[in-house]
């Protein structure tokens, strides 16, 4: 761990205060940006989830081509079972 050497005679009492304030401001800004980034990532993930849900509903939802094919397959399968008896 290193220690900051401070020469009060040449630089004055405010030099150290400015250093500390700048360091704390940088720390606060970093934390703010990190929080903002996490919120943006969460928002982006939520938007991606909504799009994925929409695509899934279009693919296998009511009235979709996949649902029509499945119903046709079920109807044909039932017809074959009925004819087989």
Buried (B, 14 or more C-beta within 10 A) or exposed (E): EEEEEEEEEEEEEEEBEEEEEEEEEEEEEEEEEEEEEEEEEEEEEEEEEEEEEEEEEEEEEEEBEEEEEEEEEEEEEEEEEEEEE
